[in-house]
Amino acid sequence: MSRVHDALRRAEQTGFVAPSPSADGTEPASAAAEVKTAVMAPVGDIDSHILRPGDLRLDPEFLSRVQDVAFTPSVDSHLVDANKPHEAPAEEFRTLRTRLNHLQSIQPISTLVVTSPSPAEGKSFAAVNLALSEAQLANNPTLLIDCDFRRPIVHSLFQLERSPGMTDFLTGKARLEDCIKRISNSGLYVLPAGDSVINPLELLNLREMKILIDQLPRVFKWVILDSPPLLFAADANLLSTLCSGTVIVVRVGTTTIDSITRAMQSLCENNVLGIVVNGARRGELYSKYTYYHSYYYARNEEGGSD
């Protein structure tokens, strides 16, 4: 525990430290099952699918061309439930959302990379639930992109098809509006990873990726990217140079000072907005919170007031 606290104190020197939004959920174990043998053309053939900025068609009517899908999360997804807004994990993510929205009001931040030093620290859990929390606000369209082409999991959490997705768009196989899905009755849009690729970093290096990230804020208030861990692939480092901010997820009892330090030093851009602490024990964080809300609603039901 003290190791994480020491690392957080170091992080405060570079930016705010976000509150812990974690429940006791972790990266679902099904992530490993999503790793497939890549079948795709080599990098040299991708250049034949060059996309021009105009091909993105991010006009005011773009969102109306996106298909709606029902919200049917998997049973082990650990997603916050909009119908249970007073559960402690949902409240923690709203706190994180409030801090990010405040930052957005004072500086141009709209694209956000969520990553971690190592696997199984909860980065996807944090990215998905932050996106859900942002999308619960009115007039706040939020796009969640699965940029972890090596071990994609976002489509599994929402029980969506993996393809068409980001890789299909970048290789010119599908239009962007055909890759994105809107979760019905919400402001959340999901762009899954797409077909397996043998060259994820080279694909992210394409000019089209930068064009896409630059243009998405024209129609989305927030664009949140779930990326691979910093110490196991260069993808997150590259994505952080394309986005306006980075959030690093660490896990209590797992993440070490050394891995946090090396992860932050690996970034080319000094745009770390904060650290999210995942995996805190529910009893330590939420006992007083639960007491407060239980008291509040009991008073309301009795017609009392404070």
ChimeraX attribute file (.defattr): number of C-alpha atoms within 10 A of each C-alpha:
attribute: neighborCount
match mode: 1-to-1
recipient: residues
	/A:1	12
	/A:2	11
	/A:3	14
	/A:4	19
	/A:5	13
	/A:6	12
	/A:7	19
	/A:8	21
	/A:9	12
	/A:10	15
	/A:11	19
	/A:12	14
	/A:13	9
	/A:14	13
	/A:15	14
	/A:16	15
	/A:17	22
	/A:18	23
	/A:19	16
	/A:20	22
	/A:21	24
	/A:22	27
	/A:23	22
	/A:24	13
	/A:25	17
	/A:26	20
	/A:27	19
	/A:28	18
	/A:29	12
	/A:30	15
	/A:31	16
	/A:32	13
	/A:33	10
	/A:34	17
	/A:35	14
	/A:36	12
	/A:37	9
	/A:38	12
	/A:39	10
	/A:40	14
	/A:41	12
	/A:42	12
	/A:43	16
	/A:44	8
	/A:45	10
	/A:46	16
	/A:47	14
	/A:48	10
	/A:49	13
	/A:50	14
	/A:51	19
	/A:52	10
	/A:53	14
	/A:54	9
	/A:55	10
	/A:56	18
	/A:57	13
	/A:58	18
	/A:59	11
	/A:60	9
	/A:61	10
	/A:62	13
	/A:63	17
	/A:64	10
	/A:65	12
	/A:66	16
	/A:67	15
	/A:68	15
	/A:69	15
	/A:70	13
	/A:71	14
	/A:72	11
	/A:73	16
	/A:74	15
	/A:75	10
	/A:76	14
	/A:77	23
	/A:78	20
	/A:79	21
	/A:80	21
	/A:81	15
	/A:82	13
	/A:83	7
	/A:84	10
	/A:85	13
	/A:86	15
	/A:87	17
	/A:88	21
	/A:89	24
	/A:90	23
	/A:91	17
	/A:92	20
	/A:93	25
	/A:94	20
	/A:95	18
	/A:96	22
	/A:97	20
	/A:98	14
	/A:99	17
	/A:100	19
	/A:101	17
	/A:102	11
	/A:103	14
	/A:104	14
	/A:105	10
	/A:106	8
	/A:107	10
	/A:108	10
	/A:109	18
	/A:110	23
	/A:111	23
	/A:112	25
	/A:113	30
	/A:114	29
	/A:115	32
	/A:116	32
	/A:117	28
	/A:118	22
	/A:119	17
	/A:120	19
	/A:121	24
	/A:122	26
	/A:123	29
	/A:124	29
	/A:125	28
	/A:126	28
	/A:127	25
	/A:128	25
	/A:129	25
	/A:130	25
	/A:131	25
	/A:132	27
	/A:133	26
	/A:134	26
	/A:135	22
	/A:136	17
	/A:137	14
	/A:138	9
	/A:139	12
	/A:140	16
	/A:141	22
	/A:142	28
	/A:143	28
	/A:144	26
	/A:145	25
	/A:146	28
	/A:147	28
	/A:148	22
	/A:149	27
	/A:150	23
	/A:151	19
	/A:152	25
	/A:153	29
	/A:154	27
	/A:155	22
	/A:156	19
	/A:157	21
	/A:158	21
	/A:159	16
	/A:160	19
	/A:161	15
	/A:162	21
	/A:163	20
	/A:164	20
	/A:165	28
	/A:166	28
	/A:167	24
	/A:168	21
	/A:169	24
	/A:170	23
	/A:171	21
	/A:172	17
	/A:173	13
	/A:174	17
	/A:175	17
	/A:176	23
	/A:177	19
	/A:178	16
	/A:179	23
	/A:180	24
	/A:181	24
	/A:182	22
	/A:183	19
	/A:184	13
	/A:185	11
	/A:186	19
	/A:187	22
	/A:188	23
	/A:189	26
	/A:190	25
	/A:191	26
	/A:192	30
	/A:193	29
	/A:194	23
	/A:195	17
	/A:196	22
	/A:197	22
	/A:198	16
	/A:199	15
	/A:200	18
	/A:201	17
	/A:202	14
	/A:203	21
	/A:204	21
	/A:205	13
	/A:206	17
	/A:207	15
	/A:208	21
	/A:209	18
	/A:210	15
	/A:211	16
	/A:212	18
	/A:213	17
	/A:214	15
	/A:215	16
	/A:216	17
	/A:217	18
	/A:218	12
	/A:219	18
	/A:220	19
	/A:221	20
	/A:222	23
	/A:223	23
	/A:224	25
	/A:225	27
	/A:226	28
	/A:227	29
	/A:228	29
	/A:229	24
	/A:230	25
	/A:231	19
	/A:232	13
	/A:233	17
	/A:234	16
	/A:235	24
	/A:236	29
	/A:237	23
	/A:238	18
	/A:239	29
	/A:240	25
	/A:241	17
	/A:242	20
	/A:243	21
	/A:244	19
	/A:245	23
	/A:246	27
	/A:247	22
	/A:248	26
	/A:249	28
	/A:250	29
	/A:251	24
	/A:252	17
	/A:253	13
	/A:254	16
	/A:255	23
	/A:256	18
	/A:257	17
	/A:258	11
	/A:259	18
	/A:260	25
	/A:261	14
	/A:262	13
	/A:263	20
	/A:264	20
	/A:265	12
	/A:266	16
	/A:267	19
	/A:268	11
	/A:269	18
	/A:270	15
	/A:271	19
	/A:272	22
	/A:273	23
	/A:274	22
	/A:275	25
	/A:276	25
	/A:277	24
	/A:278	26
	/A:279	19
	/A:280	19
	/A:281	12
	/A:282	13
	/A:283	9
	/A:284	8
	/A:285	15
	/A:286	16
	/A:287	11
	/A:288	11
	/A:289	14
	/A:290	15
	/A:291	10
	/A:292	11
	/A:293	14
	/A:294	12
	/A:295	11
	/A:296	14
	/A:297	12
	/A:298	11
	/A:299	13
	/A:300	11
	/A:301	8
	/A:302	8
	/A:303	8
	/A:304	10
	/A:305	7
	/A:306	5
